[in-house]
């Protein structure tokens, strides 16, 4: 599955440390080959993120995306990036 990134997602990714960015690149390579690889812990979200999915990046870091149809292709549109606490704190606001 191809990935597309929201501009806010890219800004957040650029602000994190090198180790997290490297982990993200490694995980996206895995994701592009098999979005449901067990290493990613890919799972559906609920409540404020209903309709979205999350993958593990490193430790407590997560990337949230929504599967979107672009033409005849289904792509992963990544919209949020952060720690579990950051993402779910935002969800509950």
C-alpha positions in Angstrom: 0.0 0.0 0.0 1.3 3.4 -0.9 1.5 6.1 1.7 0.5 9.8 1.4 1.4 12.3 4.2 -0.6 15.3 5.5 1.5 18.4 5.7 1.0 18.6 9.5 2.2 15.0 9.8 5.4 15.9 7.9 6.0 18.9 10.2 5.6 16.8 13.3 7.9 14.1 11.9 10.6 16.7 11.1 10.6 17.9 14.7 11.4 14.5 16.3 14.8 13.1 16.9 16.9 11.2 14.4 16.2 7.8 16.1 12.4 8.2 15.8 12.7 9.4 12.1 14.9 6.4 11.4 12.4 4.1 13.0 9.6 5.7 11.0 11.5 5.0 7.7 12.0 1.4 8.7 8.4 0.9 9.7 7.1 2.5 6.5 9.2 0.1 4.5 7.6 -2.8 6.3 4.2 -1.1 5.9 4.6 -0.7 2.1 5.3 -4.5 1.8 2.7 -5.7 4.3 0.5 -3.1 6.1 -0.6 -5.8 8.6 2.9 -7.1 9.5 2.8 -8.1 13.2 5.7 -5.8 14.0 3.5 -2.8 13.2 0.7 -3.7 15.6 -1.7 -2.2 13.0 -5.1 -1.8 14.5 -8.4 0.1 14.1 -9.1 3.0 16.4 -12.3 4.1 18.0 -14.1 7.1 19.5 -12.6 10.3 18.2 -10.4 8.4 15.7 -13.1 6.0 14.5 -12.4 5.0 10.9 -8.6 5.5 11.4 -5.9 3.0 12.0 -2.6 3.2 14.0 0.8 1.6 13.6 3.6 1.4 16.1 6.8 3.3 15.2 9.1 3.0 18.2 8.4 2.6 21.9 5.4 4.8 22.6 5.4 6.5 19.1 2.4 6.0 16.8 1.4 7.0 13.3 -2.3 7.3 12.5 -3.7 6.9 9.0 -6.9 6.4 7.1 -7.3 4.2 4.1 -8.4 6.5 1.3 -9.4 5.8 -2.3 -7.4 7.8 -4.9 -8.6 6.9 -8.3 -8.5 3.1 -8.5 -5.8 2.8 -5.8 -6.3 2.6 -2.0 -3.6 4.6 -0.2 -2.8 5.1 3.4 -3.2 8.8 4.2 -1.1 9.5 7.3 -2.6 12.4 9.4 -1.2 12.2 13.0 2.2 11.4 14.5 3.2 11.4 18.1 3.4 9.5 21.4 0.4 7.6 22.5 -0.3 10.2 25.2 0.0 13.1 22.8 -2.4 11.5 20.3 -5.1 10.4 22.7 -4.9 13.6 24.8 -5.6 15.5 21.6 -8.5 13.1 20.8 -10.2 13.8 24.1 -10.2 17.6 23.8 
